[in-house]
Amino acid sequence: MASEILTSTDIRENLVTTAIKFLSNPNVQRCTMESKERFLRSKGLTDAEILRAIEKCGEVLDVPSFASEMMLFHHSRRSWFRERIVPLIVYGGFIYGCYWFYKNCIRHVLFVEPPKRKTSVECMDEVRKSLDVMNASISSLRGELQASVKQTAMRTQLDSLKDDIASVKGIMLNRNQFPALKTRTEPPSIPA
């Protein structure tokens, strides 16, 4: 047993302090003691050096500081946010980008959109506009019709006037209307 216990000169203090730093690391503290010892042995520490580092690390860890616990809690909240929320944001952004690309680019190429249905207000406005156009065209047609009626009335009056003039002229120029010329029985002579 005396051969197993090493004196303080045989223990390498620089390796023990490095092992203490390693064991006091918060990430390493989560691991099992067996895995910690296995790692330290793989780095070339003896069992005595590992025990001494564990004892000194136990003294350091016996008085946990509140700040280190808060850092661990804060770190765990940050890692929870990184692990759960950030992928949701990234995937959500990617899905929205795909949806936007489909909506604005692909859908117009693949599908023909039916014409949009108009609301009743838009339909009523169109009906009012078409009625206004029809009223304007009807009033212009009414004016043209009245002008053409006046022209036809004047033509019929002129035609009837021409017929009256022709009948009066025919009556006046009729031979039966004028007295017959006297036939002279005496030869013509120069009046004295």
Helices and strands as residue ranges (DSSP letters): H 13-23, H 26-29, H 33-42, H 47-62, H 66-80, I 81-85, H 86-101, I 102-106, H 107-110, H 120-172, G 175-177
